[in-house]
Amino acid sequence: MQISTFHVHRQELRTAEWTTETIADTLQPDEVLLRIEQFSFTSNNVSYIITGDKLGYWRFFPAQAEGYGKVPVWGFATVQASAHTSVAVGERFYGYFPMASHLVVQASHVKPHGFADVMPHRVALPAVYNAYVNVGKDEFYNPDTEGFQAVFRPLFTTSFLLDDFVATQHFFDSEQIVLTGASSKTAFSLAFLLQERKKNGGKDIHIIGLTSETNKAFTEQLGCYDTVITYHNLPTLPQTKTIIVDFAGNQNLHFDLQTYWGANLAYHCLVGAVHWDKTNVQKALPTKAFFFFAPEHAQKAMQTWGRDTFQQKLINAWSAFSDEYAPKIQLETIAQQTLFVEKYQNIIEGKYPANQALLFAFA
């Protein structure tokens, strides 16, 4: 069977193209053929590319072409064929997919709400990425905002875990929290959650968004930051105990931020890599920065609260967020492969509008 797939060069991410691959026509026991219907592509997926070797993202969906990889994305798929007695043809699932028209998984731990893929190359990877959720049993799912969910659900989940982490650490006794790349979707999701925490009696920490001049107006309009400034205005920020949560991945900026706050820097958290072309600048940081790996924190949260409580807390937070921001984000859905290549290039170059989100839908 011939499938369509999008390949990215693992060392030169500007080099990318749609190709065809061959998969087996016959499923093995417990295998399921998923026909991918739509997926989102954001700067979060660029982070997957940048950290693909270090964190294993290239291992989820191995590419047949040497030197290339399949970038993981989040979206929706329908069961086209099934060799598992408890997974039916026609069922729809939300989950982690390659940028491809089809995916074969090996279903295990099948429950009404979904299943796990236990393909040999995936079993040692973080379990949260191997779970497929049946939309018919998913409290998250709303057919009216399916595209918004494809874009924001994974980003919002990361922000939910970040919010819990800094709160559990009592905000490191800081007075302000600075979010770089403040127009990015994960950043303003976190800012929203921090504001909600303040409204509900949490610490009255000052939430600052650092962004580019281009995105300043949009970031202000989001209404979730107490202060929005551009990068070149960094010296105007107060010299008080500060947390930095970085969504940009710009090593020069890391150096400037740490140098500016010096002893007032309470914690420096690395999350994203929007400025991928500045991630390898060799500049020794004065203070250690800590990488935030969401699957690890998700596992800890579920152990602390229990899976059901974790899910309910996340769903409650998501409901408030989606009500606020689903009307404010323009979803751009495309089906032409050549056009997707163009949009892909725009996103990796940081030229895609901050108030939009990209979805690819297979015709």
C-alpha positions in Angstrom: 0.0 0.0 0.0 1.3 3.4 -0.9 1.0 6.2 1.6 1.9 9.9 1.5 4.4 11.2 4.0 6.2 14.5 4.8 10.0 14.1 5.3 12.2 16.7 6.9 16.0 16.6 6.7 17.2 15.9 10.3 20.2 18.3 10.0 18.8 20.9 7.7 15.1 21.5 8.5 14.5 23.9 5.6 14.9 20.8 3.4 11.5 19.0 3.4 9.2 17.4 0.9 6.2 15.1 0.4 7.1 11.6 -0.7 5.5 8.2 -1.0 6.2 5.1 1.2 5.1 1.5 1.0 3.5 -0.2 3.9 2.3 -3.8 4.2 -1.1 -4.6 2.7 -1.9 -7.1 5.5 -2.1 -6.3 9.2 -0.5 -8.5 11.8 -2.5 -9.6 14.9 -3.6 -6.5 17.0 -2.4 -4.1 14.4 -4.7 -1.2 13.3 -4.4 1.0 10.2 -5.3 4.6 11.0 -6.2 7.0 8.2 -5.0 10.4 9.4 -7.5 13.1 8.7 -6.0 16.3 10.0 -3.1 17.5 12.1 -1.7 20.8 13.3 1.7 22.2 12.8 3.1 24.9 15.1 6.4 26.1 16.5 6.0 23.3 19.1 6.7 20.9 16.3 9.8 22.9 15.4 10.9 22.2 18.9 10.4 18.4 18.3 12.8 18.8 15.3 15.4 20.7 17.2 15.4 18.2 20.1 14.6 15.2 18.0 17.9 13.4 18.6 18.3 14.4 22.2 14.8 13.5 23.4 14.0 10.8 20.9 11.3 12.4 18.8 12.7 11.0 15.6 12.2 7.5 17.0 8.4 7.6 17.1 8.0 7.3 13.4 11.2 6.1 11.7 11.6 7.4 8.1 12.6 5.1 5.3 14.8 7.8 3.6 18.3 8.0 5.1 19.0 11.3 6.8 15.4 12.3 7.0 12.8 12.1 9.7 9.0 12.3 10.2 8.1 15.1 12.5 5.5 14.1 15.2 2.3 16.1 15.1 -1.1 16.0 17.0 -4.4 15.4 15.2 -7.2 13.0 14.4 -7.5 9.7 12.6 -10.1 7.1 11.7 -9.6 3.4 11.8 -9.5 2.2 8.2 -8.7 -1.5 9.0 -8.3 -3.4 12.2 -6.8 -6.8 13.3 -7.7 -6.1 16.9 -11.1 -7.4 18.1 -11.7 -4.4 20.4 -10.8 -1.6 17.9 -13.5 -1.2 15.3 -13.3 0.2 11.8 -14.7 3.7 11.7 -13.8 4.7 15.2 -12.0 8.0 15.5 -9.0 8.8 17.7 -7.0 11.8 18.8 -3.3 11.4 19.3 0.3 11.6 18.1 1.0 10.9 14.4 3.6 11.4 11.7 2.9 13.9 9.0 1.5 11.2 6.8 -1.7 9.9 5.3 -1.7 6.6 7.3 -0.1 5.0 10.3 0.0 1.3 11.5 -0.1 0.9 15.2 -0.2 -2.2 17.5 -3.1 -1.7 19.8 -2.7 -2.8 23.5 -4.3 -1.9 26.8 -7.5 -1.3 24.9 -10.2 0.4 27.0 -13.4 2.3 26.0 -11.5 5.6 26.1 -8.7 4.4 23.9 -5.6 2.3 23.6 -1.7 2.4 23.6 0.5 1.7 20.6 3.1 -0.9 21.6 5.1 -1.1 18.4 8.6 -2.3 19.4 10.2 1.0 18.4 7.8 3.0 20.6 7.5 1.0 23.8 10.5 2.5 25.5 9.4 6.1 24.6 7.2 8.3 26.9 3.8 6.6 27.3 1.9 9.9 27.0 2.9 10.1 23.3 1.7 6.5 22.6 -1.8 6.9 23.9 -4.7 7.3 21.4 -8.0 8.7 22.7 -11.4 7.6 21.3 -13.2 10.9 20.6 -16.5 9.2 21.4 -15.4 8.7 25.0 -13.3 11.9 25.3 -14.5 14.6 27.7 -12.1 17.0 26.0 -13.6 16.5 22.6 -16.0 19.0 21.1 -16.8 18.6 17.4 -17.3 22.4 17.1 -13.8 23.1 18.1 -11.9 20.1 16.8 -9.4 22.1 14.9 -8.7 24.3 17.9 -8.1 21.1 19.9 -5.7 19.7 17.4 -3.6 22.9 17.7 -3.9 23.7 21.4 -4.5 20.5 23.4 -0.8 19.4 23.5 0.4 23.0 24.0 -2.1 23.7 26.7 -1.3 20.4 28.5 2.4 21.5 28.7 1.3 24.9 30.1 -1.0 23.2 32.6 2.0 21.2 33.9 4.2 24.2 33.9 1.6 26.2 36.0 1.4 23.3 38.4 5.2 23.0 38.6 5.9 26.6 39.5 3.0 26.8 41.9 4.2 23.6 43.7 7.6 25.3 44.0 5.9 28.4 45.5 7.1 30.3 42.5 10.6 30.1 43.9 9.7 33.0 46.2 9.7 35.3 43.1 7.8 38.5 42.5 7.6 38.2 38.7 7.6 35.6 36.0 8.9 36.4 32.5 7.7 34.4 29.5 9.8 34.8 26.4 8.3 34.1 23.0 5.1 35.5 24.7 3.0 35.4 21.5 3.6 31.6 21.1 0.6 29.5 21.9 2.2 27.6 24.8 3.4 30.8 26.4 0.1 32.6 26.4 -1.6 29.4 27.5 0.6 29.5 30.6 0.0 33.2 31.1 -3.8 32.5 31.0 -3.4 29.7 33.7 -1.3 32.0 35.9 -3.9 34.7 35.7 -6.6 32.2 36.6 -4.6 31.0 39.6 -4.3 34.7 40.8 -8.1 35.1 40.4 -8.7 32.1 42.6 -6.5 33.4 45.4 -3.1 32.2 44.3 0.1 34.2 44.5 -0.1 37.6 43.0 2.9 37.2 40.8 3.5 39.8 38.0 3.3 38.1 34.6 5.5 39.7 31.9 5.5 38.8 28.2 8.6 39.3 26.2 8.0 39.4 22.5 9.1 40.9 19.2 7.9 44.3 18.0 5.9 42.6 15.2 3.9 40.5 17.7 3.6 43.1 20.5 0.1 44.3 19.6 -1.3 40.8 19.3 0.3 39.7 22.6 -1.3 42.7 24.4 -4.7 41.9 22.9 -4.5 38.5 24.4 -5.2 40.1 27.8 -3.3 37.4 29.8 -0.1 39.4 30.6 0.2 42.1 33.2 3.0 43.7 31.1 4.1 43.2 27.5 7.4 44.5 26.3 9.7 43.9 23.4 13.2 42.3 23.7 15.1 45.5 23.2 13.2 47.0 26.2 14.5 44.4 28.6 16.4 46.9 30.7 13.2 48.6 31.7 12.0 45.5 33.8 12.2 45.6 37.6 15.3 44.2 39.3 13.5 41.9 41.6 13.4 38.1 42.2 12.4 36.6 38.9 11.5 33.3 37.2 12.2 33.0 33.4 10.2 30.6 31.4 11.7 30.4 27.9 9.8 29.5 24.8 12.2 31.0 22.3 15.3 28.9 22.5 17.6 31.8 21.7 20.9 31.3 23.5 21.9 34.9 23.1 18.7 35.9 24.8 19.3 33.4 27.6 22.7 35.0 28.2 21.2 38.5 28.2 18.4 37.6 30.6 20.7 35.8 33.1 23.2 38.7 33.0 20.5 41.3 33.5 18.9 39.6 36.6 22.1 38.1 38.0 21.5 37.2 41.6 17.8 38.0 41.3 17.3 35.1 38.9 15.4 32.5 41.0 14.8 29.9 38.2 15.4 29.6 34.5 13.1 27.1 32.8 13.6 26.1 29.1 10.5 24.9 27.2 10.6 25.6 23.5 12.9 26.4 20.6 11.2 28.9 18.4 14.4 30.6 17.4 16.0 27.3 16.3 18.7 29.0 14.3 20.1 30.5 17.5 20.0 27.3 19.7 23.7 26.4 19.1 25.4 29.7 19.9 28.3 28.9 22.1 28.0 31.4 25.0 28.5 30.1 28.5 25.5 30.9 30.7 26.3 32.5 34.2 23.6 30.3 35.8 22.2 26.8 35.0 18.9 26.7 33.0 16.6 23.7 33.5 14.8 21.9 30.7 11.1 21.2 31.3 10.1 17.8 29.9 6.3 17.7 30.0 5.9 13.8 29.9 8.0 13.5 33.0 5.9 16.0 34.9 2.7 14.5 33.6 3.6 11.2 35.0 4.4 12.8 38.4 1.1 14.7 38.4 -0.9 11.6 37.7 0.9 9.7 40.5 0.2 12.5 42.9 -3.4 13.2 42.0 -4.5 9.9 40.3 -5.3 9.7 36.6 -9.0 10.6 37.0 -8.3 13.7 39.1 -5.5 14.8 36.8 -7.9 14.5 33.8 -10.7 16.4 35.5 -8.4 19.3 36.6 -7.0 19.5 33.0 -10.5 19.4 31.4 -11.8 22.1 33.7 -8.9 24.4 32.9 -9.1 23.6 29.2 -12.8 24.5 29.2 -12.2 28.0 30.5 -9.2 28.5 28.1 -11.0 27.3 25.0 -14.1 29.5 25.8 -11.8 32.5 25.9 -9.4 31.9 23.0 -11.1 29.6 20.4 -12.9 32.7 19.0 -9.6 34.7 18.9 -7.4 32.3 16.9 -7.9 32.0 13.1 -7.5 28.4 12.0 -6.1 28.0 8.5 -6.9 24.6 7.1 -5.2 23.5 3.9 -5.2 20.3 1.8 -2.7 21.1 -0.9 0.7 19.5 -0.3 2.7 22.1 -2.2 1.0 24.9 -0.2 1.8 23.0 3.1 5.5 23.1 2.2 5.3 26.8 1.8 3.5 27.2 5.1 6.0 24.9 6.8 8.8 27.1 5.6 7.0 30.2 7.0 6.6 28.6 10.4 10.2 27.5 10.7 11.4 31.0 9.7 9.1 32.6 12.2 7.0 34.3 9.5 3.6 32.8 10.2 1.1 35.1 11.9 0.8 34.7 15.6 -3.0 35.0 15.6 -3.3 32.1 13.2 -2.8 28.3 13.5 -2.1 25.9 10.7 -4.0 22.6 10.1 -3.4 20.2 7.2 -6.3 18.0 6.2 -6.0 15.1 3.8 -8.5 15.3 1.0 
